[in-house]
Amino acid sequence: MPFINASITEFVEVLSSKSPVPGGGGASALVGAVGIALGNMVGSLTVGKKKYADVEQDIVRLQSTAAALQARLLELIDEDAEDFEPLSRAYSIPKDDPTRAEVMESALKTACRVPLEIMRVCAQAIDAIAEFAAKGSSLAVSDAGCGAVCCKAALQGAILNIYINTKSMTDREYSQSLESEAAALLAAYSAKADEVYALVSSKLK
């Protein structure tokens, strides 16, 4: 059964088990999906309110974007599990097998694809949440702040799932290119998420 069709209880139970998937990548994707869903909640509580009529079209546009990002992050939960399978098998190859190094290198690269995609999507999610926080209903602004925190956590979790694989790669040029993009995303969008959190906190105090 795809993990996105599991109940919350089932997902968390498997996450805490010996099963190699889901792991940190899938968990990061889920946390990111929760984050952007909270942003979209702000939109849902804003549309139709006379007080926010002047920004309604912006909010409707943001909701469409948020729904697509949420769906993509949920897809990435299962894609991460699928991409980890080759690496899981590679680790079981005997160390004296002459094919091991090549198979391992390919599997390590495959295992980095989804965490980097999670980071890219969460960056877009933080952009959307920032706009929800600035334009959305003041009654739901705390949800925008919570959403930004979730997406920042997803960024932080995803980059660790890149680093644990790039450190074992022999293709240093490739690994460094991945690390460079991931680090840039983390720096820029952790800062933006912090700005959203600070804005929300200032509105609530």
BALOBA-1460 file (C-alpha; in Angstrom, 3 decimals):
// residues 205
<rec num="1" residu="m" x="0.000" y="0.000" z="0.000"/>
<rec num="2" residu="p" x="1.367" y="3.442" z="-0.880"/>
<rec num="3" residu="f" x="2.385" y="5.333" z="2.238"/>
<rec num="4" residu="i" x="0.213" y="8.315" z="1.328"/>
<rec num="5" residu="n" x="-2.814" y="6.034" z="1.640"/>
<rec num="6" residu="a" x="-1.836" y="4.908" z="5.128"/>
<rec num="7" residu="s" x="-3.472" y="6.345" z="8.224"/>
<rec num="8" residu="i" x="-1.437" y="8.705" z="10.382"/>
<rec num="9" residu="t" x="-1.098" y="5.961" z="12.974"/>
<rec num="10" residu="e" x="0.070" y="3.391" z="10.400"/>
<rec num="11" residu="f" x="2.609" y="5.788" z="8.904"/>
<rec num="12" residu="v" x="4.123" y="6.686" z="12.267"/>
<rec num="13" residu="e" x="4.248" y="3.042" z="13.348"/>
<rec num="14" residu="v" x="6.146" y="2.033" z="10.202"/>
<rec num="15" residu="l" x="8.377" y="5.089" z="10.573"/>
<rec num="16" residu="s" x="9.383" y="3.930" z="14.058"/>
<rec num="17" residu="s" x="10.053" y="0.346" z="12.966"/>
<rec num="18" residu="k" x="13.113" y="-1.400" z="11.499"/>
<rec num="19" residu="s" x="11.772" y="-0.854" z="8.001"/>
<rec num="20" residu="p" x="14.209" y="1.240" z="5.930"/>
<rec num="21" residu="v" x="11.304" y="3.168" z="4.414"/>
<rec num="22" residu="p" x="9.772" y="5.539" z="5.079"/>
<rec num="23" residu="g" x="12.662" y="7.379" z="6.669"/>
<rec num="24" residu="g" x="13.852" y="10.931" z="7.043"/>
<rec num="25" residu="g" x="13.142" y="11.803" z="3.433"/>
<rec num="26" residu="g" x="9.541" y="10.641" z="3.507"/>
<rec num="27" residu="a" x="9.010" y="12.261" z="6.895"/>
<rec num="28" residu="s" x="10.404" y="15.541" z="5.558"/>
<rec num="29" residu="a" x="8.044" y="15.424" z="2.588"/>
<rec num="30" residu="l" x="5.094" y="14.827" z="4.902"/>
<rec num="31" residu="v" x="6.067" y="17.691" z="7.207"/>
<rec num="32" residu="g" x="6.401" y="19.949" z="4.175"/>
<rec num="33" residu="a" x="2.948" y="18.915" z="2.959"/>
<rec num="34" residu="v" x="1.508" y="19.717" z="6.381"/>
<rec num="35" residu="g" x="3.232" y="23.089" z="6.251"/>
<rec num="36" residu="i" x="1.805" y="24.190" z="2.928"/>
<rec num="37" residu="a" x="-1.611" y="22.788" z="3.906"/>
<rec num="38" residu="l" x="-1.574" y="25.157" z="6.877"/>
<rec num="39" residu="g" x="-0.811" y="27.997" z="4.493"/>
<rec num="40" residu="n" x="-3.751" y="26.966" z="2.360"/>
<rec num="41" residu="m" x="-5.922" y="26.899" z="5.475"/>
<rec num="42" residu="v" x="-5.243" y="30.616" z="5.832"/>
<rec num="43" residu="g" x="-6.460" y="31.046" z="2.272"/>
<rec num="44" residu="s" x="-9.628" y="29.080" z="2.929"/>
<rec num="45" residu="l" x="-10.407" y="31.308" z="5.906"/>
<rec num="46" residu="t" x="-9.780" y="34.458" z="3.858"/>
<rec num="47" residu="v" x="-11.710" y="33.878" z="0.632"/>
<rec num="48" residu="g" x="-15.233" y="35.243" z="0.749"/>
<rec num="49" residu="k" x="-14.570" y="37.721" z="3.546"/>
<rec num="50" residu="k" x="-15.486" y="41.322" z="2.680"/>
<rec num="51" residu="k" x="-12.543" y="42.597" z="4.680"/>
<rec num="52" residu="y" x="-10.152" y="40.857" z="2.282"/>
<rec num="53" residu="a" x="-11.999" y="41.440" z="-0.998"/>
<rec num="54" residu="d" x="-9.130" y="43.461" z="-2.430"/>
<rec num="55" residu="v" x="-6.722" y="40.510" z="-2.123"/>
<rec num="56" residu="e" x="-9.165" y="37.711" z="-2.890"/>
<rec num="57" residu="q" x="-7.816" y="37.056" z="-6.386"/>
<rec num="58" residu="d" x="-4.293" y="36.834" z="-4.995"/>
<rec num="59" residu="i" x="-5.455" y="34.373" z="-2.355"/>
<rec num="60" residu="v" x="-7.330" y="32.227" z="-4.876"/>
<rec num="61" residu="r" x="-4.184" y="32.084" z="-7.014"/>
<rec num="62" residu="l" x="-2.114" y="31.148" z="-3.978"/>
<rec num="63" residu="q" x="-4.548" y="28.388" z="-3.056"/>
<rec num="64" residu="s" x="-4.144" y="26.802" z="-6.465"/>
<rec num="65" residu="t" x="-0.369" y="26.946" z="-6.101"/>
<rec num="66" residu="a" x="-0.520" y="25.570" z="-2.573"/>
<rec num="67" residu="a" x="-2.745" y="22.661" z="-3.569"/>
<rec num="68" residu="a" x="-0.288" y="21.649" z="-6.292"/>
<rec num="69" residu="l" x="2.687" y="21.874" z="-3.929"/>
<rec num="70" residu="q" x="0.872" y="19.846" z="-1.285"/>
<rec num="71" residu="a" x="0.043" y="17.139" z="-3.812"/>
<rec num="72" residu="r" x="3.635" y="17.036" z="-5.038"/>
<rec num="73" residu="l" x="5.057" y="16.684" z="-1.542"/>
<rec num="74" residu="l" x="2.708" y="13.810" z="-0.802"/>
<rec num="75" residu="e" x="3.828" y="12.093" z="-4.012"/>
<rec num="76" residu="l" x="7.429" y="12.488" z="-2.899"/>
<rec num="77" residu="i" x="6.817" y="10.386" z="0.214"/>
<rec num="78" residu="d" x="6.427" y="7.285" z="-1.927"/>
<rec num="79" residu="e" x="8.981" y="8.371" z="-4.514"/>
<rec num="80" residu="d" x="11.574" y="8.642" z="-1.757"/>
<rec num="81" residu="a" x="10.819" y="5.086" z="-0.638"/>
<rec num="82" residu="e" x="11.108" y="3.849" z="-4.233"/>
<rec num="83" residu="d" x="14.407" y="5.646" z="-4.820"/>
<rec num="84" residu="f" x="15.918" y="4.257" z="-1.636"/>
<rec num="85" residu="e" x="15.318" y="0.649" z="-2.641"/>
<rec num="86" residu="p" x="18.382" y="0.399" z="-4.969"/>
<rec num="87" residu="l" x="20.613" y="1.776" z="-2.222"/>
<rec num="88" residu="s" x="19.194" y="-0.630" z="0.322"/>
<rec num="89" residu="r" x="20.028" y="-3.509" z="-2.033"/>
<rec num="90" residu="a" x="23.473" y="-2.093" z="-2.814"/>
<rec num="91" residu="y" x="24.496" y="-2.148" z="0.828"/>
<rec num="92" residu="s" x="23.923" y="-5.915" z="0.860"/>
<rec num="93" residu="i" x="26.356" y="-6.536" z="-2.019"/>
<rec num="94" residu="p" x="29.548" y="-8.213" z="-0.715"/>
<rec num="95" residu="k" x="32.454" y="-5.790" z="-0.469"/>
<rec num="96" residu="d" x="34.635" y="-8.024" z="-2.640"/>
<rec num="97" residu="d" x="32.087" y="-7.966" z="-5.487"/>
<rec num="98" residu="p" x="33.719" y="-6.028" z="-8.382"/>
<rec num="99" residu="t" x="30.365" y="-4.473" z="-9.336"/>
<rec num="100" residu="r" x="29.669" y="-3.080" z="-5.882"/>
<rec num="101" residu="a" x="31.318" y="0.323" z="-6.277"/>
<rec num="102" residu="e" x="29.538" y="1.152" z="-9.523"/>
<rec num="103" residu="v" x="26.164" y="-0.043" z="-8.264"/>
<rec num="104" residu="m" x="26.624" y="1.834" z="-4.989"/>
<rec num="105" residu="e" x="27.550" y="5.090" z="-6.728"/>
<rec num="106" residu="s" x="24.470" y="4.937" z="-8.949"/>
<rec num="107" residu="a" x="22.226" y="4.126" z="-5.997"/>
<rec num="108" residu="l" x="23.637" y="6.995" z="-3.919"/>
<rec num="109" residu="k" x="22.874" y="9.436" z="-6.724"/>
<rec num="110" residu="t" x="19.350" y="8.070" z="-7.086"/>
<rec num="111" residu="a" x="18.746" y="8.383" z="-3.350"/>
<rec num="112" residu="c" x="19.548" y="12.116" z="-3.478"/>
<rec num="113" residu="r" x="16.966" y="12.960" z="-6.126"/>
<rec num="114" residu="v" x="13.888" y="13.146" z="-3.934"/>
<rec num="115" residu="p" x="15.400" y="14.992" z="-0.955"/>
<rec num="116" residu="l" x="16.611" y="17.717" z="-3.305"/>
<rec num="117" residu="e" x="13.182" y="17.868" z="-4.941"/>
<rec num="118" residu="i" x="11.600" y="18.148" z="-1.479"/>
<rec num="119" residu="m" x="13.808" y="21.155" z="-0.820"/>
<rec num="120" residu="r" x="12.885" y="22.801" z="-4.115"/>
<rec num="121" residu="v" x="9.170" y="22.317" z="-3.480"/>
<rec num="122" residu="c" x="9.414" y="23.500" z="0.122"/>
<rec num="123" residu="a" x="11.161" y="26.646" z="-1.077"/>
<rec num="124" residu="q" x="8.130" y="27.382" z="-3.262"/>
<rec num="125" residu="a" x="5.879" y="26.531" z="-0.332"/>
<rec num="126" residu="i" x="7.625" y="29.059" z="1.909"/>
<rec num="127" residu="d" x="7.200" y="31.718" z="-0.782"/>
<rec num="128" residu="a" x="3.470" y="30.987" z="-0.858"/>
<rec num="129" residu="i" x="3.143" y="30.919" z="2.928"/>
<rec num="130" residu="a" x="4.888" y="34.276" z="3.181"/>
<rec num="131" residu="e" x="2.206" y="35.744" z="0.940"/>
<rec num="132" residu="f" x="-0.580" y="34.014" z="2.859"/>
<rec num="133" residu="a" x="0.832" y="35.500" z="6.060"/>
<rec num="134" residu="a" x="1.032" y="38.991" z="4.589"/>
<rec num="135" residu="k" x="-2.391" y="39.039" z="2.891"/>
<rec num="136" residu="g" x="-4.529" y="36.410" z="4.597"/>
<rec num="137" residu="s" x="-6.988" y="36.571" z="7.452"/>
<rec num="138" residu="s" x="-5.501" y="37.870" z="10.686"/>
<rec num="139" residu="l" x="-7.588" y="35.271" z="12.528"/>
<rec num="140" residu="a" x="-5.520" y="32.495" z="10.931"/>
<rec num="141" residu="v" x="-2.108" y="34.118" z="10.773"/>
<rec num="142" residu="s" x="-0.761" y="31.757" z="13.448"/>
<rec num="143" residu="d" x="-1.367" y="28.887" z="11.022"/>
<rec num="144" residu="a" x="0.829" y="30.605" z="8.439"/>
<rec num="145" residu="g" x="3.591" y="30.876" z="11.020"/>
<rec num="146" residu="c" x="3.225" y="27.214" z="11.913"/>
<rec num="147" residu="g" x="3.294" y="26.310" z="8.228"/>
<rec num="148" residu="a" x="6.536" y="28.221" z="7.721"/>
<rec num="149" residu="v" x="8.108" y="26.386" z="10.661"/>
<rec num="150" residu="c" x="7.048" y="23.023" z="9.212"/>
<rec num="151" residu="c" x="8.492" y="23.808" z="5.793"/>
<rec num="152" residu="k" x="11.764" y="24.988" z="7.344"/>
<rec num="153" residu="a" x="11.958" y="21.702" z="9.275"/>
<rec num="154" residu="a" x="11.323" y="19.819" z="6.034"/>
<rec num="155" residu="l" x="14.218" y="21.679" z="4.399"/>
<rec num="156" residu="q" x="16.513" y="20.828" z="7.286"/>
<rec num="157" residu="g" x="15.481" y="17.182" z="7.271"/>
<rec num="158" residu="a" x="15.812" y="16.799" z="3.514"/>
<rec num="159" residu="i" x="19.322" y="18.246" z="3.358"/>
<rec num="160" residu="l" x="20.539" y="15.723" z="5.925"/>
<rec num="161" residu="n" x="19.269" y="12.977" z="3.616"/>
<rec num="162" residu="i" x="21.373" y="14.477" z="0.851"/>
<rec num="163" residu="y" x="24.520" y="14.823" z="2.940"/>
<rec num="164" residu="i" x="24.404" y="11.253" z="4.234"/>
<rec num="165" residu="n" x="24.583" y="10.054" z="0.628"/>
<rec num="166" residu="t" x="26.905" y="12.610" z="-0.972"/>
<rec num="167" residu="k" x="29.596" y="11.946" z="1.629"/>
<rec num="168" residu="s" x="29.943" y="8.408" z="0.269"/>
<rec num="169" residu="m" x="30.056" y="9.338" z="-3.421"/>
<rec num="170" residu="t" x="33.286" y="9.037" z="-5.365"/>
<rec num="171" residu="d" x="32.120" y="11.533" z="-7.983"/>
<rec num="172" residu="r" x="33.059" y="14.616" z="-5.977"/>
<rec num="173" residu="e" x="32.111" y="17.105" z="-8.680"/>
<rec num="174" residu="y" x="28.587" y="15.712" z="-8.798"/>
<rec num="175" residu="s" x="28.242" y="15.482" z="-5.030"/>
<rec num="176" residu="q" x="29.484" y="19.028" z="-4.544"/>
<rec num="177" residu="s" x="26.998" y="20.356" z="-7.085"/>
<rec num="178" residu="l" x="24.162" y="18.708" z="-5.139"/>
<rec num="179" residu="e" x="25.470" y="20.009" z="-1.836"/>
<rec num="180" residu="s" x="25.873" y="23.505" z="-3.239"/>
<rec num="181" residu="e" x="22.287" y="23.737" z="-4.486"/>
<rec num="182" residu="a" x="20.910" y="22.223" z="-1.292"/>
<rec num="183" residu="a" x="22.918" y="24.539" z="0.947"/>
<rec num="184" residu="a" x="21.793" y="27.588" z="-1.031"/>
<rec num="185" residu="l" x="18.148" y="26.555" z="-0.718"/>
<rec num="186" residu="l" x="18.519" y="25.931" z="3.000"/>
<rec num="187" residu="a" x="20.203" y="29.265" z="3.649"/>
<rec num="188" residu="a" x="17.785" y="31.370" z="1.619"/>
<rec num="189" residu="y" x="14.557" y="29.722" z="2.641"/>
<rec num="190" residu="s" x="15.352" y="29.050" z="6.288"/>
<rec num="191" residu="a" x="15.901" y="32.800" z="6.501"/>
<rec num="192" residu="k" x="12.616" y="33.492" z="4.716"/>
<rec num="193" residu="a" x="10.736" y="31.066" z="6.975"/>
<rec num="194" residu="d" x="12.241" y="32.837" z="9.980"/>
<rec num="195" residu="e" x="11.027" y="36.158" z="8.571"/>
<rec num="196" residu="v" x="7.501" y="34.767" z="8.266"/>
<rec num="197" residu="y" x="7.652" y="33.447" z="11.820"/>
<rec num="198" residu="a" x="8.875" y="36.810" z="13.098"/>
<rec num="199" residu="l" x="6.119" y="38.647" z="11.198"/>
<rec num="200" residu="v" x="3.458" y="36.328" z="12.593"/>
<rec num="201" residu="s" x="4.845" y="36.582" z="16.114"/>
<rec num="202" residu="s" x="4.817" y="40.381" z="15.907"/>
<rec num="203" residu="k" x="1.163" y="40.320" z="14.869"/>
<rec num="204" residu="l" x="0.204" y="38.100" z="17.798"/>
<rec num="205" residu="k" x="2.068" y="39.861" z="20.593"/>
